[in-house]
Amino acid sequence: MLADQPLRNEFSSFFSYPLAPTSIPDMLARHDWRRFEQFVDYTFERAGNYVKDVSLERRGNNIDLEIYHPSSLSTPTAIVQVKLHQTDVSPELVYAFGGVTDHAAGAIGYLFACVPGEASCL
């Protein structure tokens, strides 16, 4: 769960003022992969979910966030991988994450991948 209040304030502006001068691509160009991961965390949290950041404890398994519905904190309802790339997103990345979701015990898999400077994300 995102605890950093200045980050929460920055991210909330994207929802309060979607046409604000600072856009998501602008944010990505100024910050690193960790900030993008924290933004995705905040987005799920804002939707009413509990989010557990497992990116640093589970290196190499392609899962960055576990999403829990407030009514059941024992089993994740979704797993998330967040990638910020300097080049195009490869099909291998998508296939690797697909393999992880096969073993996720019914959890939905979300892959968020962006290339800074691009207008859209996957």
MIBABA-46378 format. One record per residue (C-alpha): x, y, z; residue in one letter. Coordinates in steps of 0.02 Angstrom, whole numbers, plus 50000, padded with zeros to 5 digits. Each point is the difference from the previous one (the first is absolute). Example, Ala and Ser with C-alpha at 12.3 -4.5 7.8 and 13.67 -1.06 7.14 Angstrom:
// residues 2
506154977550390A500695017249967S
This chain:
// residues 122
500005000050000M500715016749949L500495009750156A500955014849928D498815014950017Q500885011449872P499844986049871L498174997650045R499735018749973N500894999749831E499054984849939F498315006150060S500175015049884S499864988349850F498274994950060F499445017250059S500605009349846Y500174987749855P500385014249879L501325007750112A501625006149921P500954985350077T499544984149908S500444981950036I501294999849857P500775015850076D500104991650169M500814984549925L501295010449908A500515008450163R500054984750112H500574982050005D499154983149996W499685000550187R498935015749986R498974991849861F499754984750110E499445011250144Q498775008849884F499214983349951V499944995350185D499105016350039Y498754997149858T499474983150069F499955007050176E498915014549944R498794987249926A499734993150176G501224985550001N501374995550122Y501684999549908V501544990550056K501635004749916D500984983849976V501225006349868S501525000750114L499664983850093E499594989549847R501325004749873R499954989649843G498234993350010N499225014049894N498795005750136I500145017750069D498335002550087L498694988850078E498245007150003I498784994950136Y498155003650012H499595007550171P498844985450040S501394987149980S501775004550047L500624982050000S500044996749813T500445012749864P498625003349873T501285006749876A501865000349967I500885014149911V501625002249907Q500585017749962V501355003549871K500755016349943L501054996949844H501205010549900Q499504990949840T498494990749935D499164987250110V500504982849939S498814985449971P501134989750114E499545011350146L498154997049970V500244981249981Y501044999150161A498665009050098F498684988649924G500954985250072G499975007850173V498125002749993T499744981649960D500594996250178H499105014350088A498604989750079A498605008949909G500685017650020A499805011649851I501635005749921G500345018049950Y501545005249903L500375018749992F501405004249880A500505017349940C501395007749900V500385017850057P499545012849869G498684988949920E498205005850002A499274983950065S500384985350111C499584981549987L
